[in-house]
Amino acid sequence: MITLAGVLQEAENQLLQAGVEEAKLDAWYLAMECFGISRTDYYMNPNREIEEEQYARFKTMIEARAKRIPYQYLINQQEFMGLQFYVNENVLIPRQDTEVLVELAMKQADDADILDMCTGSGCIILSLGKLCKPKSLTAVDISSEALEVAKKNARNLEVPVTFIESNVFDKVTGTYDIIVSNPPYIPTKVIEELMPEVKEHEPMLALDGLEDGLHFYRILAKEAYKYLRKDGYIFLEIGHNQGEDVKNLLMDAGFTEVNIVKDLPGHDRVVVGKIQGDLSRE
């Protein structure tokens, strides 16, 4: 007889052998997806019999996870800001680190026109749209495949967004009160050092910040003022060691009140800047 406890232990052992750090947790997430159970269900009857068809699907998912494919891509789902987002291999998996940026932008988001550059799954702009009362939302990405994912999430969450396929600001028009962005910021040479889940399965287009990781920040700092209104804000997620560099880029471009905000572990995570004058017309 194939039991729930038995298949979970088998899966955990397989993932441990494959080098998956959170083997027990990932096995559980996949079991929830395949068997439709909660933790309460499990503890009430850990020896319940598993149907062959369910077991076959679970085993296929565990084999894929053992190849270091992120479990979020296997279940096509990730929670962010208390909301559920559809994800696949065309977008970065939303991470808790990025919630720091959203929480900061929320303070200015009501009645604001907001632009999200490099939107990916849309987790930033859609969270702001769902949790605040912005005037309008615009999301930009160079990847048509990523935009399809963001559009699906917008439909699922019932948040109206204008989507633009564009290489940074190339096809962007108009001005905004807020620009938010989690751009590619990992130096090319560092990507090879990342976990297999990231370097082998998440989209390189969304990871690679080129030689020093600052390529897109230079563009954003140089061009954003054209698209921000007076007293407009820019919120940029950054790598843990990029705070001072990005702060200086914004200050050199004319932004004021530039601050580096840390995440819960104490790492630099977001740089915030403000346009004091109407630089878009200077």
C-alpha positions as CSV (number, residue, x, y, z in Angstrom):
1,M,0.0,0.0,0.0
2,I,1.3,3.5,-0.9
3,T,0.8,5.7,2.1
4,L,1.0,9.5,2.5
5,A,3.7,9.3,5.1
6,G,5.7,6.8,3.0
7,V,5.7,8.9,-0.1
8,L,6.6,12.1,1.8
9,Q,9.6,10.4,3.4
10,E,10.6,8.9,0.1
11,A,10.4,12.3,-1.6
12,E,12.4,14.0,1.2
13,N,15.2,11.5,0.9
14,Q,15.3,11.9,-2.9
15,L,15.5,15.7,-2.7
16,L,18.2,15.5,0.1
17,Q,20.3,13.3,-2.2
18,A,19.9,15.9,-5.0
19,G,21.2,18.6,-2.7
20,V,17.9,20.5,-2.2
21,E,18.3,22.5,1.0
22,E,14.6,22.7,2.0
23,A,13.9,19.1,1.0
24,K,11.3,18.4,3.6
25,L,9.4,21.7,3.0
26,D,9.5,21.4,-0.8
27,A,8.3,17.8,-0.6
28,W,5.4,19.0,1.5
29,Y,4.5,21.9,-0.9
30,L,4.4,19.5,-3.8
31,A,2.3,17.0,-1.8
32,M,-0.2,19.7,-1.0
33,E,-0.5,20.4,-4.7
34,C,-0.8,16.8,-5.8
35,F,-2.9,15.3,-3.0
36,G,-5.0,18.3,-2.1
37,I,-4.2,18.0,1.6
38,S,-3.5,20.4,4.5
39,R,-1.2,19.8,7.5
40,T,-4.3,18.9,9.6
41,D,-5.3,16.3,7.0
42,Y,-1.9,14.8,7.2
43,Y,-1.6,14.6,11.0
44,M,-5.1,13.2,11.3
45,N,-4.3,10.4,8.9
46,P,-0.6,10.1,7.9
47,N,-1.1,6.5,6.7
48,R,-4.0,7.2,4.3
49,E,-3.6,5.4,1.1
50,I,-2.6,7.4,-2.0
51,E,-4.1,6.7,-5.4
52,E,-1.7,5.5,-8.1
53,E,-2.5,8.4,-10.4
54,Q,-1.8,11.0,-7.7
55,Y,1.4,9.2,-6.7
56,A,2.6,9.2,-10.3
57,R,2.1,12.9,-10.6
58,F,3.8,13.5,-7.3
59,K,6.7,11.4,-8.3
60,T,7.1,13.3,-11.6
61,M,7.2,16.6,-9.7
62,I,9.7,15.3,-7.2
63,E,12.0,14.1,-10.0
64,A,11.7,17.6,-11.6
65,R,12.5,19.2,-8.3
66,A,15.5,16.9,-7.9
67,K,16.8,18.4,-11.1
68,R,16.7,21.7,-9.2
69,I,13.7,23.1,-11.0
70,P,12.1,25.5,-8.4
71,Y,8.9,24.1,-6.9
72,Q,7.2,27.4,-7.7
73,Y,7.5,26.7,-11.4
74,L,6.2,23.2,-10.8
75,I,3.0,24.4,-9.1
76,N,2.9,27.7,-11.1
77,Q,2.3,29.7,-8.0
78,Q,4.0,31.9,-5.4
79,E,2.7,34.0,-2.6
80,F,3.7,37.7,-2.4
81,M,2.3,40.4,-0.2
82,G,-0.4,38.0,0.9
83,L,-1.5,37.5,-2.7
84,Q,-1.2,34.5,-5.0
85,F,0.7,35.0,-8.3
86,Y,1.0,32.7,-11.3
87,V,4.6,32.1,-12.3
88,N,6.5,30.1,-14.9
89,E,10.0,30.0,-16.3
90,N,9.6,33.3,-18.1
91,V,9.6,35.4,-14.9
92,L,11.6,35.7,-11.7
93,I,9.9,34.1,-8.7
94,P,8.7,36.9,-6.5
95,R,10.7,37.0,-3.3
96,Q,10.0,38.4,0.2
97,D,12.9,40.8,-0.2
98,T,10.9,42.7,-2.8
99,E,8.1,43.3,-0.3
100,V,10.3,46.0,1.3
101,L,10.0,48.0,-2.0
102,V,6.2,47.5,-2.1
103,E,5.7,48.5,1.5
104,L,7.7,51.8,0.9
105,A,5.9,52.6,-2.3
106,M,2.5,52.0,-0.7
107,K,3.0,55.1,1.4
108,Q,2.8,57.3,-1.7
109,A,0.6,55.1,-3.9
110,D,-2.9,56.4,-3.3
111,D,-4.2,58.6,-6.1
112,A,-0.8,58.2,-7.9
113,D,0.0,57.3,-11.5
114,I,2.6,54.5,-11.1
115,L,5.0,53.0,-13.6
116,D,6.7,49.6,-13.0
117,M,9.8,49.1,-15.0
118,C,10.9,45.5,-15.6
119,T,7.6,44.2,-14.2
120,G,8.2,40.5,-14.7
121,S,5.3,38.6,-13.0
122,G,3.7,42.0,-12.2
123,C,4.0,41.3,-8.4
124,I,5.1,44.9,-7.5
125,I,2.6,46.9,-9.6
126,L,-0.3,44.5,-9.0
127,S,0.3,44.4,-5.2
128,L,0.2,48.2,-5.2
129,G,-3.0,48.1,-7.3
130,K,-4.6,45.6,-5.0
131,L,-3.6,47.0,-1.6
132,C,-3.7,50.8,-2.4
133,K,-5.9,53.1,-4.4
134,P,-3.7,54.4,-7.2
135,K,-5.0,56.5,-10.1
136,S,-3.4,54.4,-12.8
137,L,-0.9,51.5,-13.2
138,T,1.5,51.0,-16.1
139,A,3.8,48.0,-16.4
140,V,6.8,47.7,-18.7
141,D,9.0,44.7,-19.7
142,I,11.2,43.9,-22.7
143,S,9.9,40.2,-22.6
144,S,6.6,39.5,-24.3
145,E,6.5,36.2,-22.5
146,A,6.9,37.9,-19.1
147,L,4.1,40.3,-20.0
148,E,1.8,37.4,-20.7
149,V,2.4,36.2,-17.2
150,A,1.8,39.7,-15.8
151,K,-1.4,40.0,-17.8
152,K,-2.6,36.7,-16.4
153,N,-2.0,37.8,-12.9
154,A,-3.7,41.1,-13.6
155,R,-6.8,39.2,-14.7
156,N,-6.7,36.8,-11.8
157,L,-6.4,39.7,-9.3
158,E,-8.8,41.9,-11.2
159,V,-6.4,44.9,-11.3
160,P,-6.5,47.2,-14.4
161,V,-3.0,47.7,-15.8
162,T,-1.7,49.2,-19.0
163,F,1.1,46.9,-20.3
164,I,3.9,48.1,-22.6
165,E,6.5,45.9,-24.3
166,S,9.6,48.1,-24.4
167,N,13.4,48.1,-23.9
168,V,13.4,50.2,-20.8
169,F,11.9,53.6,-21.7
170,D,12.0,53.2,-25.5
171,K,8.2,53.0,-25.9
172,V,7.1,54.7,-22.7
173,T,5.2,58.0,-22.9
174,G,3.6,60.4,-20.4
175,T,4.7,61.3,-16.9
176,Y,4.1,59.6,-13.6
177,D,4.1,60.2,-9.8
178,I,6.0,57.1,-9.0
179,I,8.4,54.8,-10.8
180,V,9.1,51.4,-9.2
181,S,11.6,48.9,-10.5
182,N,13.3,45.6,-9.6
183,P,15.7,45.5,-12.6
184,P,18.3,42.9,-13.4
185,Y,21.2,43.7,-11.0
186,I,23.4,40.6,-10.7
187,P,26.9,41.1,-12.2
188,T,27.4,38.6,-15.0
189,K,30.4,36.9,-13.4
190,V,28.4,36.4,-10.2
191,I,25.5,34.5,-11.8
192,E,27.6,31.4,-12.2
193,E,28.0,31.3,-8.4
194,L,24.2,31.2,-7.7
195,M,22.2,28.2,-6.8
196,P,21.2,25.9,-9.7
197,E,17.6,26.8,-9.2
198,V,18.4,30.4,-10.1
199,K,21.2,30.2,-12.6
200,E,19.8,27.3,-14.6
201,H,16.1,27.9,-14.4
202,E,15.2,31.5,-13.8
203,P,15.3,33.8,-16.9
204,M,18.7,35.2,-17.5
205,L,17.2,38.3,-19.0
206,A,15.8,39.2,-15.6
207,L,19.0,38.4,-13.7
208,D,21.9,39.8,-15.7
209,G,22.9,43.3,-14.7
210,L,25.9,43.0,-17.0
211,E,29.5,43.7,-16.0
212,D,29.1,45.4,-12.6
213,G,25.4,44.9,-12.1
214,L,24.7,48.6,-12.4
215,H,23.8,48.8,-16.1
216,F,20.0,49.3,-15.7
217,Y,20.4,51.7,-12.7
218,R,22.5,54.0,-14.9
219,I,19.7,54.0,-17.5
220,L,17.0,54.5,-14.8
221,A,18.9,57.3,-13.1
222,K,19.6,59.1,-16.4
223,E,16.2,58.7,-18.0
224,A,13.6,58.5,-15.2
225,Y,13.5,62.3,-14.6
226,K,11.8,62.6,-18.1
227,Y,8.9,60.6,-16.9
228,L,8.5,61.8,-13.3
229,R,6.4,64.8,-12.3
230,K,7.4,67.4,-9.7
231,D,7.7,65.7,-6.3
232,G,7.7,62.3,-8.0
233,Y,9.4,59.3,-6.4
234,I,11.6,56.5,-7.7
235,F,11.9,53.2,-5.7
236,L,14.6,50.8,-6.8
237,E,15.3,47.3,-5.5
238,I,19.1,46.7,-5.3
239,G,21.6,44.1,-4.5
240,H,23.0,43.9,-0.9
241,N,26.2,45.7,-1.8
242,Q,24.9,48.3,-4.3
243,G,23.3,50.9,-2.0
244,E,26.0,53.6,-2.2
245,D,26.6,53.2,-5.9
246,V,22.9,53.5,-6.8
247,K,22.4,56.3,-4.3
248,N,25.2,58.2,-6.0
249,L,23.8,57.6,-9.5
250,L,20.4,59.1,-8.4
251,M,22.0,62.1,-6.7
252,D,24.2,62.8,-9.7
253,A,21.0,62.7,-11.9
254,G,19.4,65.4,-9.8
255,F,17.3,63.4,-7.3
256,T,17.1,64.6,-3.8
257,E,16.1,63.0,-0.4
258,V,17.9,59.9,-1.7
259,N,17.9,57.1,1.0
260,I,19.0,53.5,1.3
261,V,16.5,51.3,3.1
262,K,17.5,48.0,4.6
263,D,15.6,44.7,4.7
264,L,14.9,42.7,7.9
265,P,18.3,40.9,7.9
266,G,19.9,44.4,7.7
267,H,21.0,44.3,4.1
268,D,20.7,47.3,1.7
269,R,17.5,46.5,-0.3
270,V,15.9,49.6,-1.7
271,V,17.0,53.1,-2.8
272,V,14.4,55.8,-2.8
273,G,14.8,59.2,-4.5
274,K,12.6,62.2,-5.1
275,I,12.3,64.8,-7.8
276,Q,12.1,68.2,-6.0
277,G,11.7,70.4,-9.1
278,D,10.0,69.7,-12.4
279,L,13.1,68.3,-14.1
280,S,11.0,66.7,-16.8
281,R,10.6,70.2,-18.3
282,E,14.0,71.7,-17.6
